[in-house]
Amino acid sequence: MNVENVEKDVEIRIRTENEYKSGASWFYWIAAMSIINEAFLQTHIGWNFAIGLGITQVINVLFRNSIVSSVVTLILSGIFLETS
């Protein structure tokens, strides 16, 4: 291998890693929006973001906006981030 090929391979790898990190940051946003939606719901603000985990909204309906739904939302958001 010559130096030019190695430099090109390193450049491609760096670009790929940056694209991966950029895409992965969306998972953090989705989890954060789920937690913020839960906070809005618990405080009866009346706002809701369209982005977020749909399962947390189902949990809110099942547990009728209790502290249990908040805890489950935090756990599910953590699991979502751990698996991403």
PyMOL commands that set and color helices and strands:
alter all, ss='L'
color gray80, all
select helices_A, chain A and resi 3-42+54-63+67-83
alter helices_A, ss='H'
color red, helices_A
deselect
rebuild
show_as cartoon
